[in-house]
Amino acid sequence: MLLVTVGLTLAACGSSDEPILIGLAGPFSQQRAQSMQLAAQLAVSEINQQGGVRGRPLQLVVHDDSGMADIAVRVARTLHADPDVVAVVGHMNSGATLAAARVYNSGDNPLVEISPSASSPDLSDAGPYTFRVCPSDSIHGIQLAEWARDQLGANRVAILYENDAYGRGLRTTFKNSFTERGGQIVSDDPFSNILPSFEPYLTRIRSRGGADVVLFAGARDGAEEMLRTLNMIRYQPTVLGGDGAAGIETADIDTEGVYVSLAYLHDQPGARNEAFTSAYRRIYGGQLPDHRGAGAYDAVYLLARAIESVGVNRARVRDYLAGVGDETEPYDGVTGSIAFAANGDVVDRDVVIAIVRNKRLESVAR
């Protein structure tokens, strides 16, 4: 487990130099979480340059959870036990977030967690101290199904889903919505991350008449392997993926024409997002933020607003967040307007449907 404390300089210290601690938890040793960490650091730097929060600098306490539930629980226990940690931005993936939520919501002094990207529907029932700024797979699945049926004209869909909280959530909502629209699910297969090959699944799908679309409900590594297998067996259905497949556009294989659903894409309009993407590119060597980074950036700013309003008390921060969109104005973030339902889910949030063109993701619908 990696522990890093990121202290960023305060431009104009107020009444105290003692930092306000916010946890940041995710699989930061993995490429997929890089944007989450960089964007959170950018938000803290900007806030501190503007004078911090209540005259004090923000400071991130960064823990690497490897994207694994058991490590996420250990990270959560460490953060929960530190009375100076006011809240946590994290975790990144659904399995880790769900496991950690049991810790954060426990004890006499529970700890707020805001996930930038955990989309499992199960997170809606994780507890009163758990929030997320991204839409759930209930939204991703429905809008992917609408796109497949109404825009792509798909009648037959095969589903490959990773047998974890994320994969099952996306698969279920897509399947229900697609069949309600008159489509047919011709194959519905789970897989694990130790699967030796996708070839038996894909060969069987083709031998049974094929599919207009293959929905891949899993992480990017698996999506890359599936695309390699499709190329190898010379079978080329249209491929759809959820936000777990984000980053597939940069893979060293042919990904042209693959569709993915995302909570955010850097080409979204609006001055707030333009300023964020411009600063991110300038500071991080031309890189572009992904949906995990944008969600983490919004979560840090939202926590700063909460602490500015109610102080560093965990319970008061939680109550403030629960009232965003009701007792206080929604937060205008780079990912869109953020307001929370009673269960901590972000409300009224659509997803972006994007397509890979020339190794870049481009929005085709929101």
C-alpha positions in Angstrom: 0.0 0.0 0.0 1.4 3.3 -1.1 1.0 6.4 1.2 1.9 9.8 -0.1 1.1 13.1 1.6 0.8 15.9 -0.9 1.2 19.3 0.7 0.7 22.2 -1.7 1.9 25.7 -1.0 -0.5 28.3 0.4 -0.2 31.6 -1.4 -1.7 33.7 1.4 -2.0 32.0 4.8 -4.8 33.2 7.0 -5.2 32.6 10.6 -3.4 29.2 10.6 -0.7 27.4 8.7 -2.1 24.0 9.8 -3.5 22.2 6.8 -7.0 20.8 6.4 -6.6 17.1 5.4 -8.6 15.4 2.7 -8.0 11.8 1.8 -7.5 10.7 -1.8 -7.9 7.0 -2.4 -7.6 5.0 -5.6 -5.3 2.7 -7.6 -2.7 5.3 -8.3 0.0 2.8 -9.3 -2.2 2.1 -12.3 -2.4 4.2 -15.4 -6.2 4.4 -15.3 -6.1 6.4 -12.0 -3.4 8.9 -13.1 -5.9 11.6 -14.1 -7.8 11.3 -10.8 -4.7 12.0 -8.8 -3.4 14.8 -11.1 -6.8 16.6 -11.2 -7.2 16.4 -7.5 -3.8 17.9 -7.0 -4.6 20.6 -9.5 -7.8 21.5 -7.6 -5.9 21.7 -4.3 -3.2 23.9 -5.8 -5.8 26.3 -7.3 -7.7 26.5 -4.0 -4.5 27.2 -2.0 -3.3 29.8 -4.5 -6.6 31.6 -3.8 -6.1 31.6 0.0 -7.1 28.1 1.0 -10.2 27.3 3.0 -10.9 29.4 6.1 -7.4 30.8 5.7 -5.8 27.3 5.9 -4.2 25.3 3.1 -5.8 22.0 1.9 -3.6 19.0 1.9 -4.2 15.6 0.3 -3.4 12.4 2.1 -3.0 10.0 -0.8 -3.4 6.2 -0.5 -3.1 3.6 -3.2 -5.8 0.9 -2.9 -4.7 -1.1 -6.0 -8.4 -1.1 -7.0 -8.9 -4.1 -4.7 -11.6 -4.4 -2.1 -9.5 -5.8 0.7 -6.8 -3.1 0.3 -9.5 -0.5 0.0 -10.9 -1.6 3.4 -7.4 -1.2 5.0 -7.1 2.3 3.4 -10.5 3.2 4.7 -9.7 2.1 8.2 -6.5 4.2 8.2 -8.3 7.3 7.0 -11.4 6.8 9.2 -9.1 6.5 12.3 -7.3 9.7 11.6 -9.4 12.5 13.3 -7.7 15.2 11.2 -9.0 13.8 7.9 -12.2 15.6 7.2 -13.4 13.7 4.1 -12.2 11.4 1.4 -12.2 11.7 -2.4 -12.5 8.1 -3.6 -12.4 5.4 -4.2 -12.2 5.1 -8.0 -13.8 1.8 -9.0 -17.1 0.3 -7.7 -15.8 -2.7 -5.9 -13.3 -0.8 -3.9 -15.8 2.0 -3.1 -18.4 -0.4 -1.9 -16.0 -2.3 0.3 -14.6 1.0 1.8 -18.1 2.4 2.3 -18.8 -0.1 5.1 -15.9 1.4 7.0 -16.6 5.1 6.3 -20.2 4.7 7.4 -19.3 3.0 10.7 -18.4 4.1 14.2 -19.1 7.2 16.3 -17.4 9.5 13.8 -18.2 8.4 10.3 -16.2 9.9 7.4 -17.6 11.3 4.1 -16.4 9.7 0.9 -17.2 11.2 -2.5 -16.4 8.9 -5.4 -15.5 10.5 -8.7 -16.3 7.5 -10.9 -17.8 4.5 -9.0 -21.0 3.7 -10.9 -22.4 0.5 -9.5 -26.1 0.8 -8.7 -25.3 -1.0 -5.4 -23.6 2.2 -4.2 -26.9 3.9 -3.8 -27.5 1.9 -0.7 -24.0 2.2 0.7 -24.8 4.6 3.6 -25.5 8.2 4.4 -21.8 9.2 4.3 -21.3 7.9 0.8 -21.7 10.2 -2.3 -20.7 10.2 -5.9 -20.5 12.8 -8.6 -20.9 10.5 -11.5 -24.1 8.9 -12.8 -24.7 5.2 -11.9 -24.7 2.3 -14.3 -28.5 2.5 -14.3 -28.0 5.6 -16.5 -25.1 4.3 -18.5 -26.9 1.1 -19.3 -30.1 2.8 -20.3 -28.4 5.3 -22.6 -26.1 2.7 -24.2 -29.2 0.6 -24.9 -31.0 3.5 -26.4 -28.0 4.3 -28.6 -27.6 0.7 -29.8 -31.3 0.3 -30.6 -32.4 3.7 -31.8 -29.2 5.1 -33.4 -27.3 2.0 -34.5 -30.4 0.0 -35.4 -29.2 -3.0 -33.5 -31.6 -6.0 -33.2 -29.2 -8.6 -31.7 -26.7 -7.9 -28.9 -24.2 -10.1 -27.2 -23.1 -9.1 -23.7 -19.7 -9.9 -22.1 -19.5 -8.6 -18.6 -16.9 -8.7 -15.9 -18.3 -10.6 -12.9 -17.9 -7.8 -10.4 -20.0 -5.0 -9.1 -19.3 -2.7 -12.1 -19.8 -5.3 -14.8 -23.0 -6.8 -13.3 -24.5 -3.4 -12.8 -23.9 -2.2 -16.4 -25.0 -5.5 -17.9 -28.3 -5.7 -16.0 -29.5 -2.1 -16.8 -28.4 -2.5 -20.5 -30.1 -5.8 -20.8 -33.4 -4.7 -19.3 -33.5 -1.5 -21.3 -32.6 -3.1 -24.6 -35.1 -5.9 -24.4 -37.8 -3.4 -23.3 -37.1 -1.7 -26.6 -37.7 -4.9 -28.6 -34.1 -6.0 -29.0 -32.8 -9.5 -28.5 -29.9 -10.6 -26.2 -28.3 -13.5 -28.1 -25.5 -14.1 -25.6 -25.0 -13.0 -22.0 -21.7 -14.2 -20.6 -19.7 -13.4 -17.4 -15.9 -13.5 -17.3 -13.2 -13.0 -14.6 -10.0 -11.1 -14.9 -8.1 -14.4 -15.0 -9.9 -15.5 -18.2 -7.3 -17.0 -20.5 -9.0 -16.0 -23.7 -12.2 -14.4 -25.1 -12.0 -16.6 -28.2 -14.5 -19.4 -27.1 -17.1 -16.7 -26.2 -16.7 -14.8 -29.5 -16.5 -17.8 -31.7 -19.7 -19.2 -30.2 -21.5 -15.9 -30.7 -20.5 -15.8 -34.4 -21.5 -19.5 -34.9 -25.0 -18.8 -33.5 -25.7 -16.2 -36.1 -23.7 -13.3 -34.7 -24.7 -10.1 -33.1 -25.1 -6.5 -34.4 -23.4 -5.2 -31.3 -21.2 -6.6 -28.6 -21.5 -4.8 -25.2 -18.4 -5.1 -23.2 -19.1 -4.4 -19.5 -15.6 -4.4 -17.9 -12.3 -2.6 -17.6 -10.0 -1.3 -20.3 -7.5 -4.2 -20.2 -10.2 -6.7 -20.9 -11.7 -4.6 -23.6 -8.3 -4.4 -25.3 -7.9 -8.2 -25.2 -11.4 -8.7 -26.6 -10.7 -6.4 -29.5 -7.5 -8.2 -30.2 -9.4 -11.5 -30.3 -12.1 -10.0 -32.6 -9.3 -9.0 -35.0 -7.7 -12.4 -34.8 -10.8 -14.3 -35.6 -11.9 -11.7 -38.2 -15.2 -10.9 -36.6 -16.1 -7.2 -36.6 -19.4 -6.4 -34.8 -19.9 -2.9 -33.5 -18.4 -2.7 -29.9 -20.0 -0.7 -27.1 -18.4 -0.2 -23.7 -19.1 1.6 -20.5 -16.8 4.1 -18.7 -14.7 1.2 -17.4 -13.3 1.0 -21.0 -12.2 4.6 -21.0 -8.7 5.0 -22.4 -9.3 2.3 -25.0 -8.7 4.9 -27.7 -5.0 5.0 -27.0 -4.5 1.2 -27.1 -1.9 -0.2 -29.6 -4.7 -2.0 -31.6 -7.4 -0.9 -34.0 -10.1 0.7 -31.8 -11.7 2.8 -34.6 -15.4 3.0 -34.3 -15.7 1.7 -30.7 -18.4 3.5 -28.7 -18.1 4.2 -24.9 -20.3 5.9 -22.4 -18.7 8.4 -20.1 -19.7 10.7 -17.3 -17.5 13.4 -18.8 -15.5 14.1 -21.9 -12.9 16.9 -22.2 -14.6 18.4 -25.3 -17.8 19.4 -23.4 -18.7 23.0 -23.8 -18.6 25.6 -21.1 -16.2 28.2 -19.6 -15.6 26.2 -16.4 -14.6 23.0 -18.3 -12.5 25.0 -20.8 -10.5 26.6 -17.9 -10.0 23.2 -16.3 -8.8 21.4 -19.4 -6.6 24.3 -20.4 -4.9 24.4 -16.9 -4.6 20.6 -16.9 -3.0 20.5 -20.3 -0.6 23.3 -19.4 0.6 21.8 -16.1 0.7 18.1 -17.2 2.5 18.3 -20.5 -0.5 18.4 -22.9 -2.4 15.5 -21.3 -6.2 15.6 -21.3 -8.2 14.8 -18.2 -10.6 11.9 -18.2 -13.9 11.4 -16.4 -12.2 10.2 -13.3 -10.0 13.3 -13.2 -12.9 15.7 -13.8 -14.9 14.0 -11.1 -12.1 14.2 -8.6 -11.5 17.9 -9.4 -15.2 18.6 -8.8 -15.2 16.6 -5.6 -12.3 18.5 -4.1 -13.9 21.9 -4.9 -17.2 20.7 -3.5 -15.6 19.6 -0.3 -13.7 22.9 -0.1 -17.1 24.7 -0.4 -18.6 22.6 2.3 -15.7 23.1 4.7 -15.7 26.8 4.0 -19.4 26.9 5.0 -19.5 24.6 8.0 -16.0 23.9 9.2 -14.0 20.8 9.6 -16.6 18.7 11.5 -17.2 15.5 9.6 -20.9 15.3 10.5 -21.6 18.9 9.4 -19.7 18.4 6.2 -21.9 15.3 5.5 -25.1 17.3 6.2 -24.0 20.1 4.0 -23.3 17.7 1.1 -26.7 16.1 1.6 -28.4 19.5 1.2 -26.6 20.4 -2.1 -29.3 21.1 -4.6 -32.0 21.5 -1.9 -30.8 23.6 1.0 -28.0 25.1 -1.0 -27.5 25.8 -4.7 -26.3 23.0 -6.9 -22.5 23.1 -7.5 -21.6 24.1 -11.1 -18.7 21.7 -11.8 -16.7 20.8 -14.8 -18.7 17.6 -15.1 -22.0 19.6 -15.0 -24.4 20.7 -12.3 -24.0 18.6 -9.1 -26.9 18.1 -6.7 -27.5 15.0 -4.5 -30.4 12.8 -4.0 -31.2 11.5 -0.5 -29.1 8.4 -1.1 -26.0 10.4 -2.2 -26.4 9.8 -5.9 -25.9 12.8 -8.3 -29.3 13.7 -9.8 -30.3 14.7 -13.3 -27.1 13.6 -15.0 -26.9 12.2 -18.5 -23.8 10.4 -19.9 -21.8 11.2 -22.9 -21.8 8.7 -25.8 -18.4 8.9 -27.5 -16.8 7.2 -30.5 -13.1 6.5 -31.2 -11.9 8.4 -34.2 -8.2 8.6 -35.1 -7.1 7.5 -31.6 -9.3 10.1 -29.9 -12.7 10.1 -28.2 -15.3 12.4 -29.7 -18.7 13.1 -28.4 -21.6 11.9 -30.5 -24.5 12.5 -28.1 -25.3 13.7 -24.6 
